[in-house]
Amino acid sequence: MKPLPDDILFGIHPVSEALAAGRRKIQEIFIAPDRPGTKIQQIIDDARNADIPIHQQTRESLQGLAGTDAHQGIAARVSVFPASSCSDLLTAPGPPSIFLMLDSIMDPHNLGALIRTALCVGVKGVIIPKDRSAGPTPVVSKTSAGALEHILLARVTNLVSAMKDLKKAGGWIIGLDGAASQSIYDTDFTGTAVIVIGGEGAGLRPLVKRECDFLTRIPMAPVAINSLNASVAGGVVLYEALRQQQLNT
């Protein structure tokens, strides 16, 4: 039988949150031989209670496993991220509220930051394309401080088709576009809001933009730099959506 593919998670938060979420199979954990801190000791205790093998590795070996020196003295061999489908997101427990759709976010650090904010806001799910996008990699889990391990994330072949499915389910598709005439503060994010954020530099692709029900922009002061980083822009609009939804309850 062909072995299942796996990932190497690295860093305290990704490994800890993978243990807490229980969505991945954790095959083994590697730790540096020096005296572990409180957080790593808690991971060791939880792993032992779950009968997960623990191995000591030099920091150099951990760097080789993780592919980076930002491993914080811990890594874990785990099953690949359990991606969901759009239908999984729509049928997940809880009322529909906010969905986040990301069009061609290529930087894994931006994706991780957006996922971390999305989890804090309480989005129902995140949707990304299978191609022309960063994927749910260990780097994304690290950048998200482990939020990736808890979020429902769907990877779809065609974003426009996913948008149409969300519309049929009662969602309003709201695209973030710097040239829009309407500000986020004049946009209605109550009900089921599907917020679409474009990729770094290029923004929303034309077909994706055309499928949006509304386009909205973040107001900017008249300064030389007239756009925000994708993850910062996402944080601004997500929290405005959350503010409106909380006022509406």
VOPAGU-2260 file (C-alpha; in pm, 1 decimal, decimal comma):
REM VOPAGU-2260
SITE   aa  ch    i         X         Y         Z
SITE  MET   A    0       0,0       0,0       0,0
SITE  LYS   A    1     131,8     344,6     -94,3
SITE  PRO   A    2     205,8     551,6     220,4
SITE  LEU   A    3     -10,1     857,6     276,6
SITE  PRO   A    4     162,5    1192,7     213,2
SITE  ASP   A    5     262,5    1394,1     515,7
SITE  ASP   A    6     378,7    1738,8     619,8
SITE  ILE   A    7     636,7    1860,5     867,4
SITE  LEU   A    8     478,4    2121,2    1092,1
SITE  PHE   A    9     726,0    2336,2    1282,6
SITE  GLY   A   10     699,8    2588,0    1562,2
SITE  ILE   A   11     525,7    2582,0    1899,7
SITE  HIS   A   12     185,3    2715,5    1793,9
SITE  PRO   A   13     134,1    2497,9    1482,4
SITE  VAL   A   14     223,7    2175,7    1666,4
SITE  SER   A   15      24,0    2271,1    1976,3
SITE  GLU   A   16    -283,4    2371,9    1773,9
SITE  ALA   A   17    -264,1    2060,3    1555,6
SITE  LEU   A   18    -277,4    1855,1    1876,2
SITE  ALA   A   19    -568,1    2061,6    2009,6
SITE  ALA   A   20    -767,2    2059,0    1684,7
SITE  GLY   A   21    -733,3    1683,7    1633,7
SITE  ARG   A   22    -787,2    1712,6    1258,2
SITE  ARG   A   23    -452,2    1574,8    1148,6
SITE  LYS   A   24    -292,2    1243,5    1235,0
SITE  ILE   A   25      25,9    1328,4    1424,8
SITE  GLN   A   26     274,3    1050,1    1356,6
SITE  GLU   A   27     573,0    1169,6    1560,5
SITE  ILE   A   28     711,8    1480,1    1727,5
SITE  PHE   A   29    1072,8    1598,2    1725,9
SITE  ILE   A   30    1218,0    1827,1    1992,0
SITE  ALA   A   31    1557,4    1985,5    2052,4
SITE  PRO   A   32    1759,1    1819,9    2333,6
SITE  ASP   A   33    1797,3    2136,3    2542,3
SITE  ARG   A   34    1563,2    2190,1    2835,6
SITE  PRO   A   35    1214,0    2259,1    2695,3
SITE  GLY   A   36    1015,6    2563,3    2798,7
SITE  THR   A   37     669,7    2545,9    2955,8
SITE  LYS   A   38     483,0    2545,1    2622,3
SITE  ILE   A   39     692,9    2268,5    2469,2
SITE  GLN   A   40     667,6    2065,8    2790,7
SITE  GLN   A   41     288,3    2090,5    2767,3
SITE  ILE   A   42     305,5    1959,9    2408,3
SITE  ILE   A   43     526,3    1672,3    2527,3
SITE  ASP   A   44     279,6    1585,4    2804,6
SITE  ASP   A   45     -19,3    1599,5    2567,5
SITE  ALA   A   46     164,3    1389,8    2307,6
SITE  ARG   A   47     255,4    1124,0    2562,9
SITE  ASN   A   48    -107,1    1107,8    2678,4
SITE  ALA   A   49    -203,8    1049,5    2315,3
SITE  ASP   A   50      70,0     784,7    2265,6
SITE  ILE   A   51     248,5     994,5    2002,7
SITE  PRO   A   52     619,5     907,1    1971,8
SITE  ILE   A   53     863,8    1183,1    2073,7
SITE  HIS   A   54    1221,0    1196,3    1944,8
SITE  GLN   A   55    1508,7    1422,4    2032,6
SITE  GLN   A   56    1680,5    1591,1    1739,0
SITE  THR   A   57    1961,1    1843,6    1724,5
SITE  ARG   A   58    1860,9    2192,2    1622,7
SITE  GLU   A   59    2051,8    2139,0    1297,6
SITE  SER   A   60    1847,1    1824,3    1225,6
SITE  LEU   A   61    1527,1    2011,7    1305,1
SITE  GLN   A   62    1632,2    2281,5    1061,2
SITE  GLY   A   63    1679,7    2013,8     797,0
SITE  LEU   A   64    1335,9    1865,8     868,4
SITE  ALA   A   65    1157,0    2199,2     872,3
SITE  GLY   A   66    1357,7    2363,8     597,0
SITE  THR   A   67    1403,8    2670,4     818,6
SITE  ASP   A   68    1573,8    2776,3    1140,9
SITE  ALA   A   69    1241,9    2921,0    1267,3
SITE  HIS   A   70    1137,0    2585,8    1418,2
SITE  GLN   A   71    1152,7    2703,2    1784,9
SITE  GLY   A   72    1297,0    2369,0    1888,5
SITE  ILE   A   73     999,2    2154,8    1780,9
SITE  ALA   A   74     855,6    1990,4    1469,4
SITE  ALA   A   75     602,0    1717,9    1396,8
SITE  ARG   A   76     536,7    1474,7    1114,8
SITE  VAL   A   77     164,1    1501,3    1042,1
SITE  SER   A   78     -89,2    1408,4     776,0
SITE  VAL   A   79    -153,2    1670,6     510,3
SITE  PHE   A   80    -400,3    1950,3     579,4
SITE  PRO   A   81    -762,4    1824,8     561,6
SITE  ALA   A   82    -906,7    2065,0     302,0
SITE  SER   A   83   -1285,6    2097,3     285,0
SITE  SER   A   84   -1525,7    2151,1      -5,0
SITE  CYS   A   85   -1759,6    2446,0     -55,5
SITE  SER   A   86   -2052,9    2223,7      40,4
SITE  ASP   A   87   -1870,4    2134,4     364,9
SITE  LEU   A   88   -1847,4    2504,9     446,8
SITE  LEU   A   89   -2213,3    2566,2     369,6
SITE  THR   A   90   -2333,3    2274,2     582,1
SITE  ALA   A   91   -2097,2    2332,7     876,8
SITE  PRO   A   92   -2270,1    2388,1    1212,9
SITE  GLY   A   93   -2373,3    2740,4    1301,6
SITE  PRO   A   94   -2554,3    3013,0    1110,9
SITE  PRO   A   95   -2408,8    3144,5     783,4
SITE  SER   A   96   -2231,8    3472,9     848,9
SITE  ILE   A   97   -1899,5    3565,9     691,8
SITE  PHE   A   98   -1706,5    3372,7     429,8
SITE  LEU   A   99   -1363,8    3479,8     303,6
SITE  MET   A  100   -1265,2    3415,5     -58,9
SITE  LEU   A  101    -907,5    3482,1    -168,0
SITE  ASP   A  102    -827,9    3537,5    -535,2
SITE  SER   A  103    -465,8    3453,3    -617,2
SITE  ILE   A  104    -295,2    3527,0    -283,4
SITE  MET   A  105      50,3    3397,3    -371,5
SITE  ASP   A  106     249,7    3488,5     -58,6
SITE  PRO   A  107     213,5    3219,7     211,8
SITE  HIS   A  108     276,6    3482,8     479,6
SITE  ASN   A  109     -18,4    3688,2     356,7
SITE  LEU   A  110    -233,8    3374,9     344,1
SITE  GLY   A  111    -133,2    3280,2     698,9
SITE  ALA   A  112    -205,5    3629,6     830,2
SITE  LEU   A  113    -546,8    3634,5     659,1
SITE  ILE   A  114    -636,3    3293,3     801,1
SITE  ARG   A  115    -537,7    3405,6    1151,4
SITE  THR   A  116    -762,4    3712,3    1122,0
SITE  ALA   A  117   -1042,5    3505,0     969,1
SITE  LEU   A  118   -1039,8    3266,8    1264,7
SITE  CYS   A  119   -1044,0    3556,4    1512,5
SITE  VAL   A  120   -1339,1    3713,9    1329,3
SITE  GLY   A  121   -1524,9    3382,5    1327,3
SITE  VAL   A  122   -1561,5    3331,3     953,4
SITE  LYS   A  123   -1759,9    3025,1     848,4
SITE  GLY   A  124   -1489,9    2925,8     602,2
SITE  VAL   A  125   -1208,5    3036,2     369,7
SITE  ILE   A  126   -1209,0    2958,4      -3,0
SITE  ILE   A  127    -897,5    2963,8    -221,6
SITE  PRO   A  128    -826,0    2838,9    -575,5
SITE  LYS   A  129    -626,3    2520,2    -623,8
SITE  ASP   A  130    -402,6    2696,1    -876,8
SITE  ARG   A  131    -244,5    3043,2    -871,6
SITE  SER   A  132    -253,3    3055,3    -493,7
SITE  ALA   A  133     -44,9    2971,3    -190,5
SITE  GLY   A  134    -169,4    2649,1     -31,3
SITE  PRO   A  135    -219,2    2534,5     329,4
SITE  THR   A  136     147,5    2456,7     389,1
SITE  PRO   A  137     347,3    2435,1     714,1
SITE  VAL   A  138     474,2    2789,5     647,8
SITE  VAL   A  139     113,0    2910,2     636,0
SITE  SER   A  140      37,4    2726,0     961,1
SITE  LYS   A  141     340,2    2890,7    1125,5
SITE  THR   A  142     249,2    3237,9     997,6
SITE  SER   A  143    -109,6    3191,5    1114,3
SITE  ALA   A  144      15,5    3100,7    1466,5
SITE  GLY   A  145    -161,5    2765,3    1428,2
SITE  ALA   A  146    -497,2    2915,3    1320,0
SITE  LEU   A  147    -480,1    2707,4    1000,8
SITE  GLU   A  148    -525,8    2393,9    1214,9
SITE  HIS   A  149    -876,0    2510,2    1317,6
SITE  ILE   A  150   -1008,2    2692,6    1009,5
SITE  LEU   A  151   -1237,2    2535,3     749,2
SITE  LEU   A  152   -1059,7    2594,2     418,3
SITE  ALA   A  153   -1184,4    2487,1      75,8
SITE  ARG   A  154    -960,0    2464,4    -230,6
SITE  VAL   A  155   -1170,5    2494,2    -544,7
SITE  THR   A  156   -1094,7    2446,0    -913,2
SITE  ASN   A  157   -1291,9    2751,7   -1021,9
SITE  LEU   A  158   -1357,8    3054,2    -799,3
SITE  VAL   A  159   -1637,9    3186,0   -1021,8
SITE  SER   A  160   -1827,0    2856,3    -993,7
SITE  ALA   A  161   -1781,7    2865,4    -616,1
SITE  MET   A  162   -1917,3    3221,6    -611,3
SITE  LYS   A  163   -2227,7    3107,7    -799,8
SITE  ASP   A  164   -2280,6    2822,9    -550,9
SITE  LEU   A  165   -2252,7    3065,8    -259,7
SITE  LYS   A  166   -2503,8    3299,2    -425,6
SITE  LYS   A  167   -2750,7    3011,3    -462,7
SITE  ALA   A  168   -2708,9    2946,8     -89,2
SITE  GLY   A  169   -2806,7    3306,7     -12,8
SITE  GLY   A  170   -2467,6    3473,4       3,2
SITE  TRP   A  171   -2391,0    3825,7    -115,2
SITE  ILE   A  172   -2053,6    3847,3    -291,2
SITE  ILE   A  173   -1864,0    4161,6    -190,0
SITE  GLY   A  174   -1533,0    4228,2    -366,2
SITE  LEU   A  175   -1265,3    4456,7    -226,6
SITE  ASP   A  176   -1149,3    4692,3    -503,0
SITE  GLY   A  177    -958,1    5016,9    -465,8
SITE  ALA   A  178   -1145,2    5176,5    -756,4
SITE  ALA   A  179   -1492,8    5106,6    -616,1
SITE  SER   A  180   -1718,9    5406,1    -557,4
SITE  GLN   A  181   -1857,0    5272,4    -230,8
SITE  SER   A  182   -1665,8    5264,8      98,7
SITE  ILE   A  183   -1668,3    4962,6     329,6
SITE  TYR   A  184   -1840,3    5187,7     584,7
SITE  ASP   A  185   -2131,6    5237,7     342,3
SITE  THR   A  186   -2151,5    4869,4     247,2
SITE  ASP   A  187   -2398,3    4629,6     407,5
SITE  PHE   A  188   -2212,3    4325,8     545,2
SITE  THR   A  189   -2507,5    4187,9     740,8
SITE  GLY   A  190   -2663,4    3858,7     635,9
SITE  THR   A  191   -2436,8    3609,8     462,5
SITE  ALA   A  192   -2138,2    3810,2     338,9
SITE  VAL   A  193   -1880,1    3652,9     109,0
SITE  ILE   A  194   -1581,3    3888,5     114,0
SITE  VAL   A  195   -1346,7    3853,1    -183,5
SITE  ILE   A  196    -990,0    3983,7    -162,7
SITE  GLY   A  197    -762,1    3994,9    -466,2
SITE  GLY   A  198    -400,3    3900,3    -498,3
SITE  GLU   A  199     -96,5    4109,3    -422,0
SITE  GLY   A  200     -57,1    4387,0    -676,4
SITE  ALA   A  201    -310,3    4273,7    -940,1
SITE  GLY   A  202    -617,2    4268,1    -715,6
SITE  LEU   A  203    -932,9    4088,8    -830,1
SITE  ARG   A  204    -920,3    3917,2   -1168,4
SITE  PRO   A  205   -1176,4    4051,4   -1420,4
SITE  LEU   A  206   -1400,8    3741,6   -1422,1
SITE  VAL   A  207   -1402,4    3729,6   -1041,5
SITE  LYS   A  208   -1476,6    4102,0   -1018,0
SITE  ARG   A  209   -1764,6    4065,4   -1266,8
SITE  GLU   A  210   -1927,4    3795,4   -1054,7
SITE  CYS   A  211   -1933,1    4013,8    -741,6
SITE  ASP   A  212   -2268,8    4158,0    -637,0
SITE  PHE   A  213   -2098,5    4466,6    -493,6
SITE  LEU   A  214   -1753,2    4622,5    -500,1
SITE  THR   A  215   -1625,0    4819,9    -204,6
SITE  ARG   A  216   -1307,5    5002,4    -108,0
SITE  ILE   A  217   -1116,3    5097,0     205,0
SITE  PRO   A  218   -1094,3    5477,9     236,0
SITE  MET   A  219    -738,9    5606,2     204,0
SITE  ALA   A  220    -576,8    5934,2     298,6
SITE  PRO   A  221    -423,7    6130,5       6,2
SITE  VAL   A  222     -71,3    5993,7      45,6
SITE  ALA   A  223     194,1    5860,6    -194,0
SITE  ILE   A  224     115,7    5493,9    -119,8
SITE  ASN   A  225    -245,5    5428,3    -217,6
SITE  SER   A  226    -293,0    5062,2    -132,1
SITE  LEU   A  227    -264,8    4830,3     166,8
SITE  ASN   A  228     -97,6    4492,1     196,4
SITE  ALA   A  229    -353,2    4218,6     116,9
SITE  SER   A  230    -353,3    4079,2     470,7
SITE  VAL   A  231    -392,3    4424,1     628,1
SITE  ALA   A  232    -675,3    4513,4     388,1
SITE  GLY   A  233    -841,3    4183,3     470,3
SITE  GLY   A  234    -820,3    4256,2     841,4
SITE  VAL   A  235    -981,6    4598,2     798,3
SITE  VAL   A  236   -1278,1    4474,0     595,2
SITE  LEU   A  237   -1331,0    4157,7     802,7
SITE  TYR   A  238   -1354,5    4355,1    1124,8
SITE  GLU   A  239   -1596,8    4603,8     968,1
SITE  ALA   A  240   -1812,5    4306,9     863,9
SITE  LEU   A  241   -1792,6    4163,1    1216,4
SITE  ARG   A  242   -1881,9    4501,8    1369,5
SITE  GLN   A  243   -2192,1    4529,7    1152,7
SITE  GLN   A  244   -2301,4    4173,0    1216,7
SITE  GLN   A  245   -2265,2    4213,1    1593,8
SITE  LEU   A  246   -2469,6    4534,7    1586,0
SITE  ASN   A  247   -2736,0    4353,1    1385,2
SITE  THR   A  248   -2781,7    4067,1    1634,7
